[in-house]
Amino acid sequence: MPSRALYLVNPGARRAQEAADEAEATLTAMGLDLVSVTSYDPARLGDIIRSEQEGLDRVIVAGGDGTLNAALQGLVGTGLPLGVIPVGTANNLARTLGIPSSLTEASEIVAQGTTRAIDLGWVNGRYFFTTASIGLSVQITEALTHRTKQRWGALAYGVAAIRALARSRPFHAEISWSRGSRHSRSIQVVVGNGRYYGSALPVAEDAAIDDARLDLYTLEVRHWWELIALVPALRRGQQGEKQSVEALRATEFQIRTRHPMDINVDGEISTQTPAHCRVLPRALGVFAPPQPPVRGTV
């Protein structure tokens, strides 16, 4: 009996039609029996997974990081492994797992059936793959419109960042964890579970999605132009070595701000501070290369 998979497509993703045609054809040719569902509303994906889970042995999602996060909310607890067809703009989960950008190659990984157990992050009741962040990243997300992504692709993050920097202001945050606490005057606090976020920026140089910990850093610069000097370190994941950045590691964090602030969860604004973040070790099986590279190639 062929493997039976739920195949979810987000038509709002940048290469959705290509995914629907190329990936579905490849998966079917490799012997998967697909139940294909196209949803224009990512919020429905969790309900679709829960309603369709009987008789399935995997769930495959063609979309970007936001679509994958929406599907994750319904996937946790089903015991079904996830297949990733990266058709978004940044594809940070795929990059973290070493899944190639080629839809045919990504489909082959899903069909071949080798899974890897990964950690999940959790913030205020919502699961996440890559990061939960406060401050500048939220403003970038607000500036990162669907039209901008369609027009500029991966460059859209740079366009949105320039717009967001012009109105970025420091905020006060109280960060606590099992071994201490810190008051931060920051323009951004990032809590990472995976390796990459945003425009393929490493959360930390050695961050991994199966290390059973969260990596937090806070950008404590006084003026937005100071951030320019940090760009090379941010691109390498070495920002924690800079005096204007505080880097922490723990399995759980509490973050409080003077006023409620939006939280960007896997590229979507999903909740507000105060934030309670924790890691859930080996909480989900994902189809991935047996030995993914340290640095992604998407």
KOLBAMI-99679 format. One record per residue (C-alpha): residue number from 1; residue in three letters; x, y, z. Coordinates in Angstrom, 2 decimals, always signed. Layout:
! KOLBAMI-99679
ROKOL resi resn       X       Y       Z
ROKOL  NUM  ala       X       Y       Z
...
***
This chain:
! KOLBAMI-99679
ROKOL resi resn       X       Y       Z
ROKOL    1  met   +0.00   +0.00   +0.00
ROKOL    2  pro   +1.49   +3.40   -0.95
ROKOL    3  ser   +2.17   +5.97   +1.74
ROKOL    4  arg   -0.78   +8.32   +2.13
ROKOL    5  ala   +0.08  +11.98   +2.69
ROKOL    6  leu   -1.82  +15.19   +3.22
ROKOL    7  tyr   -0.35  +17.75   +0.79
ROKOL    8  leu   -1.05  +21.37   +1.76
ROKOL    9  val   -0.34  +24.23   -0.64
ROKOL   10  asn   -0.37  +27.92   +0.22
ROKOL   11  pro   -1.22  +29.77   -3.03
ROKOL   12  gly   +0.06  +32.99   -1.46
ROKOL   13  ala   +3.62  +31.71   -1.33
ROKOL   14  arg   +6.00  +33.13   -3.88
ROKOL   15  arg   +6.30  +29.98   -6.02
ROKOL   16  ala   +3.04  +28.27   -5.09
ROKOL   17  gln   +1.90  +27.29   -8.57
ROKOL   18  glu   +5.28  +25.79   -9.38
ROKOL   19  ala   +5.10  +23.81   -6.14
ROKOL   20  ala   +1.58  +22.59   -6.89
ROKOL   21  asp   +2.64  +21.25  -10.27
ROKOL   22  glu   +6.25  +20.14   -9.94
ROKOL   23  ala   +6.31  +18.86   -6.37
ROKOL   24  glu   +2.96  +17.09   -6.55
ROKOL   25  ala   +3.96  +15.34   -9.78
ROKOL   26  thr   +7.26  +14.22   -8.27
ROKOL   27  leu   +5.68  +12.98   -5.05
ROKOL   28  thr   +3.04  +11.03   -6.94
ROKOL   29  ala   +5.61   +9.54   -9.31
ROKOL   30  met   +7.58   +8.33   -6.30
ROKOL   31  gly   +4.59   +6.38   -5.01
ROKOL   32  leu   +2.86   +8.68   -2.53
ROKOL   33  asp   -0.93   +8.73   -2.42
ROKOL   34  leu   -1.68  +12.43   -1.94
ROKOL   35  val   -4.70  +14.12   -0.42
ROKOL   36  ser   -4.18  +17.61   -1.87
ROKOL   37  val   -5.67  +20.68   -0.22
ROKOL   38  thr   -5.14  +24.30   -1.26
ROKOL   39  ser   -5.92  +26.87   +1.42
ROKOL   40  tyr   -5.97  +30.63   +1.01
ROKOL   41  asp   -6.28  +31.02   +4.79
ROKOL   42  pro   -3.20  +29.78   +6.71
ROKOL   43  ala   -5.18  +29.87   +9.96
ROKOL   44  arg   -7.24  +26.92   +8.68
ROKOL   45  leu   -4.26  +24.62   +8.17
ROKOL   46  gly   -4.25  +23.31  +11.73
ROKOL   47  asp   -7.93  +22.40  +11.54
ROKOL   48  ile   -7.41  +20.72   +8.15
ROKOL   49  ile   -4.61  +18.55   +9.54
ROKOL   50  arg   -6.66  +17.51  +12.56
ROKOL   51  ser   -9.70  +16.66  +10.45
ROKOL   52  glu   -7.75  +14.71   +7.81
ROKOL   53  gln   -5.18  +12.91  +10.00
ROKOL   54  glu   -6.86   +9.49  +10.09
ROKOL   55  gly   -5.20   +7.10   +7.65
ROKOL   56  leu   -2.24   +9.40   +6.94
ROKOL   57  asp   +1.43   +8.64   +7.54
ROKOL   58  arg   +2.81  +12.14   +6.82
ROKOL   59  val   +1.90  +15.78   +6.21
ROKOL   60  ile   +3.60  +17.72   +3.42
ROKOL   61  val   +3.48  +21.52   +3.31
ROKOL   62  ala   +4.40  +23.61   +0.27
ROKOL   63  gly   +4.90  +27.15   +1.53
ROKOL   64  gly   +7.16  +29.51   +3.42
ROKOL   65  asp   +8.02  +29.70   +7.11
ROKOL   66  gly   +4.72  +31.40   +8.02
ROKOL   67  thr   +2.69  +28.66   +6.32
ROKOL   68  leu   +4.75  +25.97   +8.03
ROKOL   69  asn   +4.16  +27.63  +11.40
ROKOL   70  ala   +0.41  +27.71  +10.79
ROKOL   71  ala   +0.44  +24.00   +9.93
ROKOL   72  leu   +2.60  +23.22  +12.97
ROKOL   73  gln   -0.16  +24.30  +15.35
ROKOL   74  gly   -2.33  +21.41  +14.14
ROKOL   75  leu   +0.51  +18.94  +13.56
ROKOL   76  val   +1.80  +18.79  +17.14
ROKOL   77  gly   +0.21  +15.87  +18.95
ROKOL   78  thr   -0.78  +13.90  +15.84
ROKOL   79  gly   +2.45  +11.91  +15.70
ROKOL   80  leu   +2.70  +12.59  +11.96
ROKOL   81  pro   +6.05  +13.64  +10.47
ROKOL   82  leu   +6.37  +16.79   +8.37
ROKOL   83  gly   +7.59  +17.11   +4.82
ROKOL   84  val   +8.82  +20.56   +3.72
ROKOL   85  ile   +8.56  +21.87   +0.15
ROKOL   86  pro  +10.27  +25.31   +0.42
ROKOL   87  val   +8.37  +27.77   -1.77
ROKOL   88  gly   +8.49  +30.87   +0.44
ROKOL   89  thr  +10.81  +33.87   +0.43
ROKOL   90  ala  +13.43  +33.04   +3.09
ROKOL   91  asn  +12.72  +29.34   +3.79
ROKOL   92  asn  +14.62  +29.41   +7.08
ROKOL   93  leu  +13.37  +26.03   +8.33
ROKOL   94  ala  +14.43  +24.37   +5.09
ROKOL   95  arg  +17.79  +26.16   +5.27
ROKOL   96  thr  +18.29  +24.99   +8.86
ROKOL   97  leu  +17.52  +21.38   +7.91
ROKOL   98  gly  +19.66  +21.39   +4.76
ROKOL   99  ile  +16.66  +20.87   +2.48
ROKOL  100  pro  +17.54  +22.06   -1.06
ROKOL  101  ser  +15.60  +24.79   -2.86
ROKOL  102  ser  +14.98  +22.51   -5.86
ROKOL  103  leu  +11.37  +21.37   -5.61
ROKOL  104  thr  +12.24  +18.01   -7.19
ROKOL  105  glu  +15.07  +17.36   -4.74
ROKOL  106  ala  +12.97  +18.48   -1.77
ROKOL  107  ser  +10.16  +16.17   -2.92
ROKOL  108  glu  +12.58  +13.25   -3.17
ROKOL  109  ile  +13.66  +13.82   +0.44
ROKOL  110  val  +10.03  +13.66   +1.57
ROKOL  111  ala   +9.29  +10.55   -0.49
ROKOL  112  gln  +12.41   +8.66   +0.61
ROKOL  113  gly  +11.20   +8.79   +4.19
ROKOL  114  thr  +14.27   +9.56   +6.32
ROKOL  115  thr  +13.15  +11.58   +9.35
ROKOL  116  arg  +15.01  +13.67  +11.87
ROKOL  117  ala  +13.71  +14.52  +15.34
ROKOL  118  ile  +13.87  +18.27  +15.96
ROKOL  119  asp  +13.12  +20.60  +18.85
ROKOL  120  leu  +10.24  +23.06  +18.84
ROKOL  121  gly  +10.02  +26.43  +20.51
ROKOL  122  trp   +6.92  +27.51  +22.42
ROKOL  123  val   +5.84  +31.05  +23.26
ROKOL  124  asn   +2.58  +31.97  +25.02
ROKOL  125  gly   +0.86  +28.81  +23.78
ROKOL  126  arg   +2.12  +28.97  +20.18
ROKOL  127  tyr   +4.72  +26.57  +18.76
ROKOL  128  phe   +7.54  +27.77  +16.54
ROKOL  129  phe  +10.36  +26.32  +14.44
ROKOL  130  thr  +12.88  +29.15  +14.15
ROKOL  131  thr  +12.41  +32.28  +16.28
ROKOL  132  ala  +10.20  +34.46  +18.42
ROKOL  133  ser  +11.35  +38.09  +18.38
ROKOL  134  ile  +10.39  +41.54  +19.64
ROKOL  135  gly  +11.19  +45.01  +18.32
ROKOL  136  leu  +12.88  +45.66  +14.98
ROKOL  137  ser  +11.92  +42.30  +13.46
ROKOL  138  val   +8.24  +43.05  +14.09
ROKOL  139  gln   +8.58  +46.38  +12.28
ROKOL  140  ile  +10.35  +44.63   +9.40
ROKOL  141  thr   +7.51  +42.09   +9.19
ROKOL  142  glu   +4.97  +44.93   +9.09
ROKOL  143  ala   +6.91  +46.53   +6.22
ROKOL  144  leu   +7.36  +43.19   +4.44
ROKOL  145  thr   +4.13  +43.24   +2.46
ROKOL  146  his   +2.98  +40.52   +0.07
ROKOL  147  arg   +3.57  +42.92   -2.82
ROKOL  148  thr   +7.13  +43.63   -1.65
ROKOL  149  lys   +7.94  +39.91   -1.42
ROKOL  150  gln   +6.46  +39.22   -4.85
ROKOL  151  arg   +8.47  +42.05   -6.40
ROKOL  152  trp  +11.82  +41.70   -4.65
ROKOL  153  gly  +11.99  +38.08   -3.45
ROKOL  154  ala  +14.74  +37.59   -0.84
ROKOL  155  leu  +15.83  +41.22   -1.33
ROKOL  156  ala  +12.49  +42.25   +0.15
ROKOL  157  tyr  +13.97  +41.82   +3.64
ROKOL  158  gly  +16.58  +44.47   +2.92
ROKOL  159  val  +13.96  +46.85   +1.56
ROKOL  160  ala  +11.74  +46.29   +4.60
ROKOL  161  ala  +14.68  +46.64   +7.01
ROKOL  162  ile  +15.59  +50.07   +5.63
ROKOL  163  arg  +12.00  +51.23   +6.10
ROKOL  164  ala  +11.81  +49.77   +9.63
ROKOL  165  leu  +15.13  +51.22  +10.80
ROKOL  166  ala  +13.92  +54.75  +10.13
ROKOL  167  arg  +11.25  +54.38  +12.82
ROKOL  168  ser  +12.95  +51.96  +15.20
ROKOL  169  arg  +13.20  +53.08  +18.85
ROKOL  170  pro  +14.81  +51.32  +21.85
ROKOL  171  phe  +12.51  +49.69  +24.41
ROKOL  172  his  +13.02  +48.37  +27.94
ROKOL  173  ala  +12.81  +44.64  +28.57
ROKOL  174  glu  +13.28  +42.49  +31.68
ROKOL  175  ile  +14.69  +39.10  +30.70
ROKOL  176  ser  +14.80  +36.28  +33.23
ROKOL  177  trp  +15.92  +32.66  +33.09
ROKOL  178  ser  +16.86  +29.93  +35.55
ROKOL  179  arg  +20.29  +31.37  +36.32
ROKOL  180  gly  +19.56  +35.06  +36.46
ROKOL  181  ser  +17.90  +38.14  +35.03
ROKOL  182  arg  +18.86  +41.18  +32.98
ROKOL  183  his  +17.43  +44.57  +32.24
ROKOL  184  ser  +17.89  +45.43  +28.57
ROKOL  185  arg  +17.38  +48.65  +26.65
ROKOL  186  ser  +17.15  +47.10  +23.23
ROKOL  187  ile  +15.93  +47.60  +19.68
ROKOL  188  gln  +15.44  +43.85  +19.23
ROKOL  189  val  +15.24  +40.70  +21.33
ROKOL  190  val  +15.46  +37.39  +19.44
ROKOL  191  val  +14.76  +33.96  +20.94
ROKOL  192  gly  +15.87  +31.21  +18.57
ROKOL  193  asn  +15.12  +27.51  +18.43
ROKOL  194  gly  +16.49  +26.85  +14.94
ROKOL  195  arg  +19.58  +28.27  +13.26
ROKOL  196  tyr  +18.26  +30.84  +10.76
ROKOL  197  tyr  +15.66  +33.61  +10.84
ROKOL  198  gly  +14.75  +36.72   +8.84
ROKOL  199  ser  +16.91  +37.05   +5.74
ROKOL  200  ala  +18.89  +33.88   +6.54
ROKOL  201  leu  +20.61  +35.36   +9.60
ROKOL  202  pro  +22.06  +32.85  +12.11
ROKOL  203  val  +20.68  +33.22  +15.63
ROKOL  204  ala  +24.11  +32.11  +16.86
ROKOL  205  glu  +27.17  +30.70  +15.12
ROKOL  206  asp  +26.60  +27.22  +16.57
ROKOL  207  ala  +22.81  +27.24  +16.98
ROKOL  208  ala  +21.04  +24.02  +16.03
ROKOL  209  ile  +17.43  +22.88  +15.92
ROKOL  210  asp  +18.13  +19.74  +17.94
ROKOL  211  asp  +20.37  +21.02  +20.76
ROKOL  212  ala  +17.56  +21.16  +23.37
ROKOL  213  arg  +18.13  +24.85  +24.15
ROKOL  214  leu  +17.06  +28.33  +23.14
ROKOL  215  asp  +19.53  +31.00  +22.00
ROKOL  216  leu  +18.57  +34.57  +22.95
ROKOL  217  tyr  +20.29  +37.79  +21.98
ROKOL  218  thr  +19.38  +41.42  +22.53
ROKOL  219  leu  +20.64  +44.34  +20.41
ROKOL  220  glu  +21.45  +47.05  +22.95
ROKOL  221  val  +22.47  +49.82  +20.55
ROKOL  222  arg  +21.59  +53.45  +21.28
ROKOL  223  his  +21.06  +54.60  +17.70
ROKOL  224  trp  +19.95  +52.77  +14.57
ROKOL  225  trp  +23.15  +53.62  +12.70
ROKOL  226  glu  +25.17  +51.62  +15.23
ROKOL  227  leu  +23.43  +48.57  +13.83
ROKOL  228  ile  +25.23  +49.04  +10.53
ROKOL  229  ala  +28.55  +48.15  +12.19
ROKOL  230  leu  +26.99  +44.94  +13.51
ROKOL  231  val  +25.82  +43.68  +10.11
ROKOL  232  pro  +28.93  +41.55   +9.36
ROKOL  233  ala  +28.69  +39.86  +12.77
ROKOL  234  leu  +24.94  +39.32  +12.35
ROKOL  235  arg  +25.53  +37.64   +8.99
ROKOL  236  arg  +27.97  +35.20  +10.65
ROKOL  237  gly  +26.00  +34.62  +13.84
ROKOL  238  gln  +28.82  +36.22  +15.87
ROKOL  239  gln  +26.84  +39.14  +17.27
ROKOL  240  gly  +27.18  +37.74  +20.78
ROKOL  241  glu  +30.88  +38.69  +20.72
ROKOL  242  lys  +30.07  +42.41  +20.44
ROKOL  243  gln  +29.79  +44.75  +23.45
ROKOL  244  ser  +26.43  +46.11  +22.30
ROKOL  245  val  +24.89  +42.63  +22.18
ROKOL  246  glu  +24.01  +40.36  +25.08
ROKOL  247  ala  +23.74  +36.65  +24.19
ROKOL  248  leu  +22.16  +34.07  +26.51
ROKOL  249  arg  +21.32  +30.36  +26.41
ROKOL  250  ala  +18.70  +28.53  +28.42
ROKOL  251  thr  +15.77  +26.15  +28.06
ROKOL  252  glu  +13.25  +28.78  +29.16
ROKOL  253  phe  +12.97  +32.59  +29.18
ROKOL  254  gln  +10.53  +35.15  +30.54
ROKOL  255  ile  +10.49  +38.55  +28.79
ROKOL  256  arg   +8.53  +41.50  +30.14
ROKOL  257  thr   +8.23  +44.96  +28.59
ROKOL  258  arg   +6.77  +48.17  +30.05
ROKOL  259  his   +3.89  +48.02  +27.59
ROKOL  260  pro   +2.55  +45.06  +25.56
ROKOL  261  met   +4.64  +44.58  +22.43
ROKOL  262  asp   +3.94  +42.39  +19.41
ROKOL  263  ile   +5.96  +39.20  +18.97
ROKOL  264  asn   +7.08  +37.92  +15.57
ROKOL  265  val   +6.76  +34.12  +15.55
ROKOL  266  asp   +8.38  +32.42  +12.53
ROKOL  267  gly   +7.80  +35.54  +10.44
ROKOL  268  glu   +4.21  +36.19  +11.53
ROKOL  269  ile   +2.99  +38.53  +14.29
ROKOL  270  ser   +1.17  +36.11  +16.58
ROKOL  271  thr   +1.16  +37.19  +20.24
ROKOL  272  gln   +2.34  +39.92  +22.64
ROKOL  273  thr   +4.55  +40.41  +25.66
ROKOL  274  pro   +4.87  +39.37  +28.40
ROKOL  275  ala   +6.47  +36.37  +26.72
ROKOL  276  his   +7.05  +32.94  +28.20
ROKOL  277  cys   +9.38  +30.96  +25.93
ROKOL  278  arg  +10.59  +27.39  +26.31
ROKOL  279  val  +12.08  +24.59  +24.25
ROKOL  280  leu  +10.41  +21.22  +23.62
ROKOL  281  pro  +13.23  +18.77  +22.81
ROKOL  282  arg  +12.76  +16.27  +19.95
ROKOL  283  ala   +9.08  +17.16  +19.68
ROKOL  284  leu   +8.57  +16.60  +15.94
ROKOL  285  gly   +9.80  +14.34  +13.16
ROKOL  286  val  +10.75  +16.08   +9.90
ROKOL  287  phe  +11.86  +14.57   +6.60
ROKOL  288  ala  +15.40  +15.82   +6.05
ROKOL  289  pro  +18.80  +14.73   +4.70
ROKOL  290  pro  +20.42  +12.21   +7.10
ROKOL  291  gln  +23.38  +14.52   +7.77
ROKOL  292  pro  +22.30  +18.10   +7.04
ROKOL  293  pro  +25.12  +20.59   +6.51
ROKOL  294  val  +26.03  +23.04   +9.24
ROKOL  295  arg  +25.24  +25.92   +6.90
ROKOL  296  gly  +22.20  +25.74   +4.61
ROKOL  297  thr  +22.41  +26.10   +0.84
ROKOL  298  val  +18.87  +27.25   +0.04
***
